[in-house]
Amino acid sequence: MTKVALVTGSSSGIGYETSLLLARNQIATYASMRNLKKGQDLLKIVTNEKIPLKVIQLDVDDDKSVMNAVNTIVEENGRIDILVNNAGFDMFGPLEDLTIDEIKAQFETNFFGLIRTTKAVIPTMRKQQSGTIVNISSLGGRIGLMPFLTAYHASKFAVEGFTESLRQELVQFNIDVILIEPGAIRSNFIDNSKNAKNYNPENSPYSNTIQKVFEGFESIMGNSSHPEDVAETILKAVNTTTPDMRYPVGKDAEFALNVREKLSDKEMEKWARESYMDKKGFIRE
Ligand SMILES: NC(=O)c1ccc[n+]([C@@H]2O[C@H](COP(=O)([O-])OP(=O)(O)OC[C@H]3O[C@@H](n4cnc5c(N)ncnc54)[C@H](OP(=O)(O)O)[C@@H]3O)[C@@H](O)[C@H]2O)c1
């Protein structure tokens, strides 16, 4: 039986590479994206390689769009075996400058979007008594590493708690729910980052720290991984009979989570500050 997968946010980065890798491994894959014009690249590869991949419209913020996509997949295949909840972005800025609407928008995509898509596939997976839901969290869903990412960290922490509880709810139907926790990944993530509209570097009391954080990003990106690394981890997880609950991706994520287990909260906070303020990065002696 050919497995059927739906991946959200497939126009770039992790979603793009995951869709390709699943399809190249003969999983019938729906690479979904909110703007179909961004699917041209994938479609060219499909023509060249003849892999089982279709591009489909899906905006995780939009109930109708999610239902349309899931209904189409179920009509065409009668099943959905894998959902990769990947769509997401980060909202950057001092909390003082973030409006409640901006914070809600962050949660709308990273948290409620993931819930919306998950709710849409559960009835099918429950009926077929199988399925794997892969939630792309982050190292930042385990540790509030960076300042000015309050809304982002909060949205990913929310994904973690949501996943832990849902696992217990769906285990009776043989549905797995797992977490992928990438460290820094070289994708379009930073370019797609949104800034608080009220933040003005000219007169903000946070400007100096923000400048230092930006400079610190470079040392963090020095140990970054690639979207393909995340895709490989996802493929491995969905091909495992009893997958783990969590899959950190990247040496930086593994290192930081290891450090987290050994240090007190205060020591961890100091360690995190040094990683960006003193440009030490996440991996060190
Ligand atoms: N890059 C990192 O360092 C890193 C680390 C840990 C976790 N992550 C997580 O990995 C996931 C993928 O990020 P990435 O690194 O691959 O970044 P990316 O290259 O910016 O890709 C993000 C994808 O999400 C899509 N998206 C955003 N809002 C959407 C919406 N409302 N509906 C549907 N799609 C939407 C984007 O589509 P458009 O092209 O339409 O904008 C894009 O395809 C995110 O959840 C992110 O939080 C990233």
The ligand as an SDF file (V2000), in Angstrom:
LIG
                    3D

 48 52  0  0  0  0  0  0  0  0999 V2000
   15.0060   27.7900   10.1820 N   0  0  0  0  0  0  0  0  0  0  0  0
   15.2040   27.5450   11.4560 C   0  0  0  0  0  0  0  0  0  0  0  0
   16.2530   27.9000   12.0240 O   0  0  0  0  0  0  0  0  0  0  0  0
   14.1710   26.7720   12.2370 C   0  0  0  0  0  0  0  0  0  0  0  0
   14.5410   26.2300   13.4730 C   0  0  0  0  0  0  0  0  0  0  0  0
   13.5990   25.5270   14.2120 C   0  0  0  0  0  0  0  0  0  0  0  0
   12.3130   25.3710   13.7410 C   0  0  0  0  0  0  0  0  0  0  0  0
   11.9720   25.9040   12.5340 N   0  0  0  0  0  0  0  0  0  0  0  0
   10.5870   25.7200   12.0870 C   0  0  0  0  0  0  0  0  0  0  0  0
   10.5830   25.0520   10.8420 O   0  0  0  0  0  0  0  0  0  0  0  0
    9.3860   25.3710   10.1330 C   0  0  0  0  0  0  0  0  0  0  0  0
    9.7340   25.7060    8.6830 C   0  0  0  0  0  0  0  0  0  0  0  0
   10.5810   26.8400    8.6500 O   0  0  0  0  0  0  0  0  0  0  0  0
   11.7830   26.9860    7.5960 P   0  0  0  0  0  0  0  0  0  0  0  0
   13.0300   27.0750    8.3770 O   0  0  0  0  0  0  0  0  0  0  0  0
   11.6790   26.0080    6.5190 O   0  0  0  0  0  0  0  0  0  0  0  0
   11.4660   28.4740    7.0760 O   0  0  0  0  0  0  0  0  0  0  0  0
   10.9410   29.0330    5.6610 P   0  0  0  0  0  0  0  0  0  0  0  0
   11.9040   28.6820    4.5920 O   0  0  0  0  0  0  0  0  0  0  0  0
   10.6450   30.4650    5.9310 O   0  0  0  0  0  0  0  0  0  0  0  0
    9.5900   28.2220    5.3980 O   0  0  0  0  0  0  0  0  0  0  0  0
    8.4060   28.5180    6.0830 C   0  0  0  0  0  0  0  0  0  0  0  0
    7.2520   27.9860    5.2750 C   0  0  0  0  0  0  0  0  0  0  0  0
    6.0250   28.2050    6.0120 O   0  0  0  0  0  0  0  0  0  0  0  0
    5.1010   28.7610    5.1090 C   0  0  0  0  0  0  0  0  0  0  0  0
    4.0080   29.4800    5.7650 N   0  0  0  0  0  0  0  0  0  0  0  0
    4.0630   30.5640    6.5780 C   0  0  0  0  0  0  0  0  0  0  0  0
    2.8170   30.9280    6.9450 N   0  0  0  0  0  0  0  0  0  0  0  0
    1.9640   30.0480    6.3470 C   0  0  0  0  0  0  0  0  0  0  0  0
    0.5600   29.8850    6.3360 C   0  0  0  0  0  0  0  0  0  0  0  0
   -0.2570   30.7120    6.9950 N   0  0  0  0  0  0  0  0  0  0  0  0
    0.0330   28.8450    5.6320 N   0  0  0  0  0  0  0  0  0  0  0  0
    0.8230   28.0020    4.9550 C   0  0  0  0  0  0  0  0  0  0  0  0
    2.1600   28.1320    4.9030 N   0  0  0  0  0  0  0  0  0  0  0  0
    2.7160   29.1250    5.5980 C   0  0  0  0  0  0  0  0  0  0  0  0
    5.9210   29.6380    4.1890 C   0  0  0  0  0  0  0  0  0  0  0  0
    5.1560   29.9390    3.0360 O   0  0  0  0  0  0  0  0  0  0  0  0
    5.2740   31.3160    2.1850 P   0  0  0  0  0  0  0  0  0  0  0  0
    6.3480   31.0520    1.1650 O   0  0  0  0  0  0  0  0  0  0  0  0
    3.9240   31.4800    1.6030 O   0  0  0  0  0  0  0  0  0  0  0  0
    5.6440   32.4060    3.1510 O   0  0  0  0  0  0  0  0  0  0  0  0
    7.0860   28.6860    3.9360 C   0  0  0  0  0  0  0  0  0  0  0  0
    6.7420   27.7300    2.9860 O   0  0  0  0  0  0  0  0  0  0  0  0
    8.7190   26.5180   10.8940 C   0  0  0  0  0  0  0  0  0  0  0  0
    7.6520   25.9960   11.6630 O   0  0  0  0  0  0  0  0  0  0  0  0
    9.8280   27.0150   11.8140 C   0  0  0  0  0  0  0  0  0  0  0  0
    9.3420   27.5950   13.0010 O   0  0  0  0  0  0  0  0  0  0  0  0
   12.8630   26.5970   11.7730 C   0  0  0  0  0  0  0  0  0  0  0  0
  1  2  1  0
  2  3  2  0
  2  4  1  0
  4  5  1  0
  4 48  2  0
  5  6  2  0
  6  7  1  0
  7  8  2  0
  8  9  1  0
  8 48  1  0
  9 10  1  0
  9 46  1  0
 10 11  1  0
 11 12  1  0
 11 44  1  0
 12 13  1  0
 13 14  1  0
 14 15  2  0
 14 16  1  0
 14 17  1  0
 17 18  1  0
 18 19  2  0
 18 20  1  0
 18 21  1  0
 21 22  1  0
 22 23  1  0
 23 24  1  0
 23 42  1  0
 24 25  1  0
 25 26  1  0
 25 36  1  0
 26 27  1  0
 26 35  1  0
 27 28  2  0
 28 29  1  0
 29 30  1  0
 29 35  2  0
 30 31  1  0
 30 32  2  0
 32 33  1  0
 33 34  2  0
 34 35  1  0
 36 37  1  0
 36 42  1  0
 37 38  1  0
 38 39  2  0
 38 40  1  0
 38 41  1  0
 42 43  1  0
 44 45  1  0
 44 46  1  0
 46 47  1  0
M  CHG  2   8   1  16  -1
M  END
$$$$
